[in-house]
Amino acid sequence: MTEASALDLPGDDLFGADNLPYGLFTDPGPHDARTTPDGRDAGQPRIGVRYGAYVLDAGAAATEFGSPHAELLREPLLNPLLAAGRPVWQAVRAELREWLTGGSERRAATARHLRPLAEVELRLPFEVADYVDFYASEHHAANVGRIFRPGSDPLTPNWKHLPIGYHGRAGTVVVSGTPVVRPRGQRKPPTAEAPLFGPSTRLDIEAEVAFVVGAPSRLGEPVGQDAFRDHVFGVCLLNDWSARDLQAWEYVPLGPFLGKSFQTSVSPWITPVDALDAARTRPPARDFPLLPYLDDGDGAVAEPGGFDLRITVTLNGRRIAEPPFSSMYWTAQQQLAHLTVNGASLRTGDLYASGTVSGPEPDQLGSLLEVTEGKGPFLADGDEVTLSAWAPGPDGARIGLGEVTGRIEPSPGG
């Protein structure tokens, strides 16, 4: 590897100096007593920052350059950095940019700490504290309403007055590439007199965007929309796998449970919120006046809460949808305000997701439920689904959000 090949990226690279997403990596294979150049166990997870087709060992670089944040960057997961707060996030980001784009001597030293992505194993980059999934796309909610409640209003009466969500299972959030074992549970076909038990026959995807909380908040103190940047560290892609047959039988009256909790997949890369400034956009027009804590009209918030993210969904290598995140009715700022307005506290590592992203066009639907109008086919064993995305960056650049992939494996016992 030479400095030129590693650090001189083409202008259209999705992972240049304007991006710098964080992840966690290890060396593959047996490690025995091997150590890294800065004295750490080679088998220990290390914080990495993606740059082109390489990953920078952030802890090793920080140690060599005498960074005051070296201890944080030498941790075996992102949570301590997440908890450090926005001033530290900004300072570390500035250091990373200088190491990667500074003078020739600094760049040569930095290049020694780059590893080809193909030679490392990526891990779940942070410990998930709590997981909340929202229902923020009007197009998705209306499509689902028309499928399940034909002849009635597709949106529930509360939908445009508050961001609807449910509290999910944090312990089954996994990194991209983890196999998805077909879940089993109760389901009741319309023609059956009693519920059946067995593998789900209506396994589906939900193309989503998720937000990673860094700085915590106090119990009993709501977090307003304008505090979004102080608490939310970054953004990642998320696939909230869904067993529609299990979900349909169980969800009344308390909502999703086993049909959702078996697995949720996330990208291994967390893109800092500060990398997405050029992607900020206004959300769709509001149809009803919002209560003050959710109001995001002119003058109500410091900056628009929407993000212009372009998502692509592929099934077995074939593109099936391109959902636009800019069409989401409820923003991440409003979701943060709503999930804390009752006094619920934030914890470092909290993860909250947008809900399925769908647009108004037939090729912009983020679930197979919508694509097939509820008729199927749904996912078969061996199917592989990949979500990828990019966002506008400064000066016409593009910011990559990486990928999240999962392959369906058969349920144990058939």
C-alpha angles and dihedrals in degrees: 000000000000129000091247095052094048105036106028100081125182114255092249096054110130092215105051131130093292091062115036100165120193127237143154125248142176135192112259125239133021115337105188106176097333119139135195120251089264093052103262127134107270090221094056117102112254132199111252134187118209117234115173109307092340138078121222116221093229096191094051092048092047091051093050093048095045095242116182085224096056093110092055092047092049092060117113093239139023099252097095090051090046091053093049093079138231100300089058092044089055094045093050091047091052090050092050092051091050093049092051100039105025129102124324096262093050091046092050090052092047092051090063089066096051120106126192109251090230090063100054137065116233120220138192097285100215141019108258112229103183131352126212125180121201134199099223106147114093090197093053094044092049093047092050091046092054091050096048101029107033114183095023135084105293092215122063116239093255097048099098094040101057140011105260115218145152134219109249137193113281095189094068097052105118138180124260114280096036108131116251110226111207106252126233128214146114120318131168118206113209092250096049121098093208135021121275128215124222146083117335113261095191103055112167145175132236115203106213145160119227135201125216118215118220115169113047127225134220123265109258096022115104119218114229127218093256090058091063095106092047093059109024114076102183155329134257139172118259136191112200099198110214133198099208096190093051090044095051093053099043108034101083117117107359102032135235120001127140092009088067109020099072095083144345119186126209135186116260090233125078110200112209115244088233090063090063102058092115090052095058112121140164116264122236119292114279117242096201134034110264127223112260097260090055098036110121100166125127110313094005096097133029096236137007113276101214126096125211099223120162111212127193123197119199128186114199089342095310120115110237103166146006107202115193114223090199089074094064111124097208119049130218089248092057092045091053091049092048098047090054101035092095090056097266110153129231121235129201106265096028110151123202124181134206099231121239113337112222132160132205097265128081092244092052101068118126100202137049088230088069097036091056096032089240095303099101156184093201128184119317127204109278095028115134123206125194128187119196133169147178136194134205112269134192119303095007096308123138126232115213121216094194124228140289116205134181133176121206116238124191121265113262109266093017 
